[in-house]
């Protein structure tokens, strides 16, 4: 889990062009955890993200534990603020709708507070190309 934190995954170098990202691999994720991973595809590609599992404990508007998808901004840990206004927080047990990036990279950030923890999340990440399909 922590070996991926702060890293960058080149999805275009994965033979299937998709992978399952799990930042929370134990029965419960740790307290006071803050981890981010940036996923990059080729310049002309986009990234489709689909939550496979979701169990992130939080209260109210995801103020405690949350996962957030930051679209098309490769960031370092030092550039994150706790209230990142350019991203939407996800928590709870209901899986969010699939997301498509607007550019060729996304940063996934997972944060937990000091209170009750859940089992975490897993994401299916797939590279795709936008464009028109032409019937022949």
C-alpha positions, 0 to 999 in steps of 0.5 A: 500500500505505502509503496504506491503512495506518492508514485506515478503509474504509467497506465500505457505501459501496462499490457492490458491498459487497465489495472485495479488500484487498491491503496487499502489492502488490509482488513481495515485501512490505517488511521491518519493515512494520507496517500496519493497516486497519479495515473498517466496515459498517453497524451491522446488517451483518457482514463475511465475509473470505476469503483469496484469496492467502497467502504470508507467510514466518514461523517457528514460530507466526507469530512473524516475519511474520503477518497477523491479523484483529482482530474488532470492535475499531476500533484505532489503531496506538498501541493495538496490542501485538506480542502481541495476545491477542484475535486469531489470527495467520496465516502460511505459504502455506495459506489460512486458512478464511473468517472472519465478523466478530461485529460491524460492523468488523474490523481487519486488521494485517500485520507483517513482520520483518527476515528473508526475505519472501514475496509477501503476501496478498489478502483478499475482504471482503464485507458481509452481513446475518445473519437468518433466510431465510423461504421464500415 
